[in-house]
C-alpha cells in the first residue's frame, strides 16, 4: 500500500516530490481510452445498499412531493465521496470505461491546494481510489484550476507535481482560459510533462478547454501551450445531437472530419480532441439541458445509447458524462419560477445525483440509479466492448480512418443521405473495415444499400453483425457470431450491403 503521510505540507517549500508508491505507466495512446466524467459530490456516497434502485417502469414512485425542497437541495452539497466513487468501479468497468475524469476534489474554498475538500474524504481516500482503479486497468484524470489562486506559476507547478507523486493520477484537465497567458500555460504543461516522464509516466495527459470558436485555433493552442488534447465542445455537441435526432443533414456533424479543411485533418488524427456530449461544459451554453431532455420518442433509451455510440465509433477520445448511461434528462426547464424568482443556479439541473440524495434525477429523492440492466447502459456497454477489443476490429475503431458512406434508398442514386434517413460511416485500418449504420428517424424503420470498400470485400463475401440494437439483452451481453449480410457488387464498381434498422436503431458490422 502506498504511504500517504498524515501531515499536510504547510508551504510549497515543504513539498516532497518522491512518488508515494507504485507508479502506473501511461497508455500508449489516449485514443484507446473511453473516458467517464463525474462530479464527486453528485456520483456516489457508498450507501446505495441502503436505498432502492429507481424503478423506470414506475417513475412516479420516488417523485418528490415538495419540489421546493428538491430545488433547494440542488444548490447544496449532495454528499458524494471519493469512497463512493471507488465503490462503483465495477459498475464503470462493466460499462466499458477505461479512464475516469473526476471533477475538482481539492480544497479550493480555502485556497489550500495541498489538501482534499473534506466533504469528499481525505488524501488517503484519493490514493486508494486511484490504486483500485489502476488494479482494473482504469486510468484517472483530475480537474485542476491554477489561474484563480494566489500561487506564483513556479509554485502552481510544484503543487500539482506533488499531487502526481501523492496520488499517482494519470492526467489533468486544466482550466485553460483567456486569463492564462500562452507563456504561463506552456511553462506549466512543460514542467508537468517533464516531472511525469521522470517517474515513468511518459504520456501524462493534459487536456485543455477550447476558448475560441473553432477547433483549428484550438489546434494551435495545443502546441503553443504544450497540451495533449482539448475538449471539443465548441459546436460538435450540438451538431451531434441534431444529427442523431434526425434534425439536420448528416454532413453537419460528419463533415467535421472532412480532410479538405484543416479542422477535419485535425479531427481525423483522433488523438488531439476529446469528444463530449452531455458534460460539465454545457453549463456554458445559453440553455442547460442534457441530450434526453424534452424527449418523448418511443425508443429514447436506444437513441441515447446511440448518440454515445457515434462518439465511440468516430475518431477522437470519447467522453461520457455521468448519468447519460441511465438516460438522465436534466434541464433548466425544471426550474419553477414561482418557487425561486429569477434565473439562478440553473447549472444544478444538469448535475443530478446518481446515489439517492434529496436531489435525485427525474425529480426524485431516496433512490439510486446504478442500473446495470438499463437498456441504455447495456447498449453502450455492448458498443464499448467492441471498441475496447484487443483485436484488429477494436483497433480499427480506435485508430482507423473515418469515411462517411453514401447510401441508396428507394432506388435513388447513391449519395450522402438527407436528415431523418439511415446514415452510415466506416473506420478503416489497413485491411479491416468496421461499418456503422444509424437510423436517425425516431418513429419509422429505415433501410438502404450502404457503400463499403470494394477492395476489401470481394463479390459474395459477407460482413458479420457485431451489434444490433434490437438484440435481446442476452445477445447484447454475449453477441451471436452467425448473423451476416452478403456484399453485393454493382456495375459501376461499387460494393454495398443492404441494411434495415428500426426507429433510432444502430448496427455495427465487420
N, C-alpha and C positions, 0 to 999 in steps of 0.2 A: 504494500500500500504506500502511495506517495505520502511524503511527510509535508504537511501543511502547518507551518508554525502558528501558534495561537496569537502571538504578539504581532500586531499590525505595525508596519513602519510608520513612524510619525512624520517623517520628512523624506524627500526623494533621495537624499544622500545616504539613507539607511537601507536602500533597496539592494537586495541580493538577487542577481540575475542567473544564478545556478538553477537548472531545472530541478524540480522537487521530486521527480520520479522518472518513470519511463517516458520516452518521447515518441509520440505517434508520427510516423513518416507521412509526408504529404501524398495525395493521389498523383498519379502520373499526369492526368488531365482532369480538370474540373468539369469538362464536358461530359464526363462519365457519371456525374453525380445528379441526384434528384433531391432538391432542397425542400425543406418544410419550414416556413417561417411562423413563429409563435410568439405570443406575448406571455411572459412568465406569470403575470398577475391573472391572466384570463384562461389559462390552459388546464391546469390540474392542481388540486391540493392534496392528492394521495388519499382522499377519503371517499372515493366514488363507491366503495363497497358498502357505505352507509346509506346510499341512495339508490333509487331505482333508475333503470335505463328509460330514457324518453320513449314513449310509445307513438311511433309515427302513424299508426293506424287510428289513434285516438288523440290527436294533438291538443284537444281541449282539456285533457286530464290534468295537466300540470300548468295550465294557463293561469297567470296571476289574476287575482280578483281586484287588486288595488294597483292600477297602472302607475299611479304617482310614486308608490314605493319602489316599483321596478325601475322607473326612470331615474329616481334619486340614487338607486344602487349603482347605476351605470356610471355615475360620476365619482364613485368612491373606489378605494382599493377592494378588489374582489376576494383576495385570499389565496391566489395561486402561488406555488412554491417551486423551488428547484427540485426538491424531493418528489414533488408531484410529477414534474417532467420525467424524472428518472423512472418513476413507476409506470410510465406509458411507453417505454422504449419498445416493448413487444408490439404494441398497437401500431407504432410508427414503422417498425421493421416489416410487419405484415403488409402494410400499405405500399411498401417498396421504397420508402425514404432511405437515402444513403447519407444525408447530411442535414443537420439541424441548424437553422439560423434563429438564434434566440434574441429577442428584444432586449433592451438595456437592463442590466442587472446591477450596475454599480450604484453607489450611493450618491447620485448627482445632486440630491436636495441639499446635502451638507457640504458640497464641493469636495468631498473626500473620495477621490478616485482610487484609493488603495483598499477599499472595503466594499462588501456587498450590501445592497439595500437590505436591512434586517427583516423587512416584510417577506423577502424571498428565501431567507435562510442565512447561511454563512459561507465562508470561503471553502470550508471542507465539503459542504454540500455541492458547490460548483465543481470541485475537483472530482468528487465521487460520481457526479452525473457524467462528466466528460470521460472518465475512465470506463464507466459502464457502457457508454455509447461506443467507445473505441473497441471494447470487447465484442461488440456486434458489428464491427466494421462500419460504424456510422461516424462521420466527421462532425465537428461542431464549430460554428461560426458565431461570433459575438458582435453585437452592435456596440460601436464606440463613438463617442462625441467628444471632440477635442477643441472645438472652436469657441465654446461658450464658457471656458473656465480660466482660472487665474494663473495656471502654469505657463511658463515660457515654453517655446517649442521643444527645446532640448529636454526639459522635464516632461512634456507630453509624450515624447518618445520613450523615456526610461520607464514611465509609469506603465505603458502598455507592453513594453518588453517584459516587465515584471509579471504582468498577467499571463503572458505566454509561458514564462518559467513556472508560474504557480499552478496554473490550471491545465496547461497543455492543449489549449484551443488550437484550431487549425486554420482560422481565418478571421478577418474583421470586415464588417460593413461599416464604413466610415461616413459620417455625415458631412460630405463634401458640398459646400455651397459657396455662394459668391463672396462670403465673408472670409474665406480661407484663400490666401494668395496661392497662385500656382507654385511659387517657390517653396512656401512652407509645406504645402501638400506633398511636393516632391521630396523634400527633406524628410518628412515624417515617414512616408511609404518606403523610401530607400533604406532608412535606418531599421525599420521593422523587418523588411525583407532580409537585410544583412544579418540581423540577430537570429532570425528564424533559420536561415541557412546554416549559421554557425553551430546550431544544435541539431541539425538533421532535417529540418522542415524546408526542403528545397523548393517547394511550390506553395508556400503560405499564401492564402487567398486574401486579397484586399479589394473589396467591392466599393465603388462609389455610386452616387446618385447622379442621374442626368440633371444638369442645372440649366440646360438650354432646350431649344425646341426640337432638336433632331439628333439622331444617332451619329451623324457624320461629325458634328462638332464634338460630341462626346468621345468619339474615337481619338481625336486629338488630345482631349483631356486625359485619356488613359495613359498615353505615353508621356505627356507633359507632367502628369502627377505621379507617374510610376505606379498606376493601379493595374490590377489584373483584369478587371471587368467593371461594367457599370450596370445598374438596374435599368432595364429597357422599359421605362414607364411613361414616356412622353405621350405617345399616341397608340402604341401597339395594343394595350389592354382594351381600349375602346373598339379598335378595329377587329380584334379577335372576337370580342363579344358580339359585335354586329354580324360578322360572317357566320358564326356558329348558330346564331338565331335566325339566319336567313334574311337579314335586313339590308344587306349590301352585296355588291358583286364580290366574289372571292378574291379578285385582284386587289381589293382594298387592303387585305391582310397579306396574302401570299406574294403580292407584288413587292413587299418589303424585302424579299430575298432575291430580287431581280439584279443580276450582276452587271446590268448595263448602267447602273449608277453606283456611286461609292458606298453608300449605306448598305446596299444589297450585297456587295462584295464582303463588307464587314460582317454582316449577319450570317452569310454562308459559312464563314470560318467557325462560327459557333462557340468559340472559347472566350469571347470578349463581352458577351451580353447575357444578363440574367433575365430570363423570360418570366414575367409575372402577369397575374390576372387580378384576383381579389388579393390585395395586400395592404400593408400599413400605409402605403403612399396614396391610396385612394382618398386619404384624408386631405390631400392637396387638391382634389377635384372640387368643382363647384358644388356638386351634389354627391353625397356619400351614400353608396349602395353597393351591395355585392351582386355577383352575376345572377343569382337566383331570385333577386328581389322583383316584386311586381309580376311574377310569372305564374300563369295558371295553365301552362301547356300540359297535356296528359302524360308526357314522358319526360318530365322535368329532371328526375334523378339521372336518367341516361344523358340528357342534354348537358347537365353539369359535369358528369364524368367525362364527356367527350370534348368539352372545351379544354379540360386538363389534358385529355388525350392528344389534342392538337399541340399543346405545349411540349409534351414529352416525345413527340414524333417529328418535330421540326428542329433545325439547328439552334443551339443555344444551351444555356444552363437553366433547366426548368425549375421553377419555384412555386409551390402551392402554399396558400395562406391557410392557417389553421381553421377548421370548420368547413372549408369548401368540400371536403370529402364526406361531410354529413349534410351537404346542400343547405348550409346556413343562408338565410336570406335577409340579414340585417340591412336596414336602410334608414335614411333620415326621415322618411315618411312616417316612421313610428312615433315621431315626436308629437306630443299633444300640447298645442299652444294654450289650451285652456288651463293646463296644469303648470306649465312653465312658459311664460310670455317671452317671446323673442327667440331668435335662433342662437342657441347656446349649447356648447359641448356636443355638437352634432356627431363628432367622431365616435362617441360612445356606441352608437347603433351598429357600427361595423366592428366592434370589439366585444361581442357577446362572449359569455363564458361557456366552456365545454363541460365543466365539472359539477354543476348543480348549485351555483350560488343564487343569490337573490336577483341576479341579472342574467338569467339563462337565455339562450337563443329562443326564438319564436315566442318571446314574451312569457317565458316560463320561470319557475323557481323550484329548486329542490330535486331536480332530475339531471342526470348526466347524459352525454351524447357520444360515448365511446362505443359505437355500434359497429362491430366488425362484419356484420351481416347486412349493413345498409347497402342498397343497390348501387349507390354512387361509389362508396368505399370499395365494394367488390370489383367494380369495373375499372376504377383507377388502378387498383392492385394488379388486376389481370394485364393491363396495358404496360404498367411499370415493370412487371415480371419479364415481359418480352424485351423491353429496352435495357434492363439490367443484366440480361443474359450474357454469359461469357463467350457465346458462340458468335459466328460471323453475322448473324441476323441482328443481335443486340449491338454489335459494333457498328453495323451499317446505320442503325437508328441514331447512335450517338455521334458518329464521326462522318457519316456519309454526305454526299452532295444532294441537295434538295432540288426536286423538279415538280412544278405544278403540272398536272396531266390534263390533256384535252380529253373530252368525253363526247359521246354522241347519244342522244336520246330522241325517241320518236322519229328516227330515221333522218334527223338533221345532220349536217356535216359536222365533223369533229371540230370542237372549239372549246375555249375556256367557258364553263357553264355560267349562266346568269345566277342571280340571287335566288335562293329557295330551292335549288336543284342539288343533285348529288355532285359533290366536289371531291377530287382525288389528287393525291400527291405521292411522290416516291422519295425514298432515301436510298441512294446507290453508292456502294463502296466496292470498287474493282468489279468483281463478277457476281455481286449479290445485290438484288433489288428487293426492298421491302415496300409494299404498296399499301397505302391507307386510303379509305373512302369514307365519306361522311355525308349523310342525308341532312341537309340544312333546313329541310321543311319539317316543321314541328307537328304537323297534322296529317300528312299524307305520305304513303310509300313513294319512293323514287328509285328508278333504275336507269342504267346506262351502260354502254360499251365504254370501257376505260382503257386508255392507252398505256401500254407497258413497253419496256425496252425490247425491241425486236431481236437484237443481237444476243440478248441473254436468255430469250425464251423461244426455242425452235417451235415450228408448227406442231400442234397437238401435244405439246408439253403441258404440264399442269402447274398451278400455283396452289399452295395449301393455306387454308384459313388458320391463322394463329389466334384470331379473336373475332367473335361475332357478338354484338351487344345483346342479341336476343337469345343467347345461350342460357340454359338453366344455371342456377347457382353452382351446382356440382361441376358443370363444364367450365364455368368461369374460373373455378379453383383448379381444375385438372383438365385442361383443354384436350379435346379429341384431336387426333392427328390424321384422320381419314376423310376430312371434308375438303374437297378440292374443286377447282374450276379449270376448264381447258382453255388454253391460249389459242386464239384464232388469228390467222394472218390474212391481211387484205391485199388486194391487187396493187395498191399504192405502196406496199412495203410496210405498212403499219401493222403492229400487233396489238391485240386488245383482249380483255376479259369482260364477260358480262356479269354485272353485279346488281343486285336488288336489295334495298335496305328499308327497314321500317321507319316510321317517323323518328327523327333525331337519332337514327341508328348509325353505327360505325362498324367497320370491318378492317382487319389487318391481314395481309397475305404475304407469303414469300415463297 
